[in-house]
Amino acid sequence: MTELVARARAIADEVLFPAAAEVDLAGVVPRGHFDLLAAEGFYGISVDDALGLPETVAILEAFAGGCLSTMFTWIQHLGLTRGIYASTNEPLRERYLDELAAGRLRGGVAYAAVIPPEPRMRARRVDGGYVFDGEAPFVSGWGIIDLLQLAGREGDTVISAVIDAVEAPGLTVRPLTLVAAQGTATVHLTLTDFFVPDERIYATVSHEEFIAGNAAFASRLNGCAPLGLAERAARLVEEAGQGAVADRLRKEIGDARDRLDGGLIDQASMPAARVAAAELAYRSAGAVVAATGSAAILAGQHGQRLVREATFLLVAAGRPEIKAGLLATFGKIS
């Protein structure tokens, strides 16, 4: 276990988890959570080439098991930082990369709308830049982040830009009320004739390249949240005196982790691995309620919170094939 992983687990146990119930009730993540992650170097892990996948996975799982709202908001930053790191727009890299990696600037992403065959966000070339039109249904961290990665489709090309995360002419914001993880400050964005100059464009790639770059590896990292939640649930089940149940859950968590890792090699198996992880989180959260008893349904209790957060994770970063797999699992469809 590396020092960075050990620090992540300590922060999750000593800072994030003790505050998780209050964060859930208030619907707001304390600014100090993000400041601590920045001070400890976690905002730059996506551009730390010395950090391996097992360490990255362990960090993400630890934070998810500490406070899902904190983890889910912070993880968006990693995508923008990696995108700027890989950009050929050198002035943009020089302007933002060091600040993002240090957490002095904090970012989010809005690219899911370009993934479907019929995109919900389009871009069109104009003199000096691009104009974006469409909607980004779920954007997390609004009011917390400084910068937003914005992606739009022009034909079969994906245009990626970095914009200031503030309401502006042509960009309207509608806050969303979520069943769980309200502290993620998730909003719906609508863009109408929203102009982005060329100097804020950091990548232009084919839709096929974009999907390939965001497929297996991103899906693997998205599988960390349900396993982190499941591991926390197993600990709570054990604390409730159900050690044998906790041991079985941990065995399943290890198996699910192996399946997610295998999906990086056999990419066709990744959706099924994601289904298994999400279903396990949902079932593990239910085990906390069962082990705790009626007190688990009271406001401020971990059981009901984890069940709602596991529900959130059934759809977070989902794709049609994952939805179909979950329906087959829950409906016992062969």
Steps between C-alpha positions, in 0.01 A plus 500: 500500500651832393515805722242678284254210535556493875428874520183457294372229731582706808318804360200283410480348848591803710348791305258399225304215656442668839345797314312299235165492679504877554607561139207287389252686720630844409552424131828692506860376509718714729755698302761365738458150355617617159770720648638200689508284186684779319750549782572126506567486125191310385391752237801411287484120501369474143822658370732309732649246259676323789165408657379159386145381445479297824596807704255721310221246553578473872487879540170534316342213693616643832348842432175349370468303822568814699259748342350438158407866447861607555645223285257542212557875480878469525533221242357725227806720543730213405345474153550866416855499635593197292342658192703820538812289566452317167411813302711633214380852584823601672386847619196338662719239668731768633207708623312228686686171553713587803209676670268205439753240614555694823128543561527878500255486211230235511322353205203298386386327182204510262572251224237225534265682262729430201524123555160381365459461122265799511687756712329735741777760463613626161781729391538690177802676361480879471760769450742489795357201681192281547139555599343240730129416514324236707476372853718328756244328726728426798800717586643464851688752711324818389596779737797293615702470179675777312526342155284264297596265222233545232465261205282537191462305176553649155401220267725210597750719685506572872611850598628532857532839666569641843266775617447694821242325722272801537164597357547717192310617191398188313557273801219440747515290815222305670582341838386140545366329811643150528391205712857472630834677470332839494834640614633441149326828404372347177328720243347486154668728246338638185718669239360719223738658248775481760828615345837356603813652344771283345742568785264310737477191275729225624414199282333414169466128433269261317202362690653152467826617658312679775298190587812283493684739729212513749382141481677230695732703723240759600246226558751317720547809716124555517474154650697616803210689657266201546781282634609770743143528624472121525821480704370762744174307524690180579679678784169623643347153471797360692464769767135393535620154600456326165861406427418200281279714274771766482758238398277377218446855378876564503556186293249628246666843500834340417341297220326811361829690508668221303220508242541876455875458454434225248277736305805706412629202301170354380312823445181322397474371858519845662124579497423173680775575752348843564158338546643260758665783693186718505276209604742402775501853640121504505483163672775587748319818600185295555702270724588798721130577544422136577789470746419828675126456523229763515739773616661486154206682341530808721638822354871528564555123512753340270276216381236705322765740367701218346190351340419834339861548391504149352187597307685806371782272383262278304475781243817706550731468198263239359458394138212317325679165526550550876134591544399187309728289715361642822143440382591142418660457843217654699229343285668158488477508122709226341 
